[in-house]
Amino acid sequence: MADPSPPIVCPRCRRLISRDETRCPYCGLPHPAGLNRMGALVRWLGRPEDFIRGLIWLNVAVFGISILLNPGGVHLSANPLRFLSPNTESLIFLGATGTFPIGRLGHWWSLITAGYLHGGLLHIFFNMAALNQLAPIIVREFGIFRMFTIYTLGAAAGFYASYLAGITLTIGASAGLCALIGAALYYGKRRGGIYGRLIFRQTSGWIVGLVLIGLLPGINNWAHGGGLVAGAALAALLGYTERRPETFWHVVTGGILLMATVLALAWAVASAVMLRFS
């Protein structure tokens, strides 16, 4: 009689489980055997606080690169909204999106990279503060893979809407943040009950803030609106944890989008450095 298959270590929670488990009985990770080879990545993705912190630091790193790429072109205006504003050329090199980068340069990948670029110190500070508040809510109710899918595809949809509206150049994490807001609104309304109403009411406050911010000059309301609608639609399509736990395909989709994001940013930075110093 053949020996039973040896157990494996779940790549997320590090507990011994049967190789035949379709979902870890301890942490709920789908298809743990298939993901075992990607153990380090899955363990990192299994710690939401580490992943969100990494996402914030990635934005900070790209902002620093946009400053260092052309220090002489950085704005040191007394206007706090313009303080430490990177040079426009540097932002285009690094993946700003809009009708010019897409229509003239063919940079369709900028629909992903633009969400990691910022136009000044206050811009990135407020966006990262919002990400630190919104992302944990979506991770808790949808899971980290679905959260990143909503954040990434929602941002791309928002930027595409602004491209169709004729916005020449645009950047910022706010399109992805609006997608998270849209997902939270959908969840609160769909779930209902005291908790659902609380989430919906809490998230509605962000809408008021978006409307007020949208009155300021230079704000891309098309990206905000597009991200908001896309986030709600993606939340409805992907489902939330109470009704549908994350599946293997949610994990794969989130992983592919993460790799695409890293590769697109790496390509943008490498290309920008070569163009700047060639």
Order of alpha helices (4+ residues) and beta strands (2+ residues): beta-beta-alpha-alpha-alpha-alpha-alpha-alpha-alpha-alpha-alpha-alpha-alpha
